[in-house]
């Protein structure tokens, strides 16, 4: 069964949770690299999602202006 891809909001929420983890006083250095990799991957996915949305808005705006 295919997995459902996360929405932009779900990715933002997950990234926020990871950032909070880094700001926690119980920060575990042993886990930091893995958590950082997760955060980096999410940030890249979010950037891609936002670029797609921006492109869609640009196309729609051009159609609207025509």
PyMOL commands that set and color helices and strands:
alter all, ss='L'
color gray80, all
select helices_A, chain A and resi 8-23+29-65
alter helices_A, ss='H'
color red, helices_A
deselect
rebuild
show_as cartoon
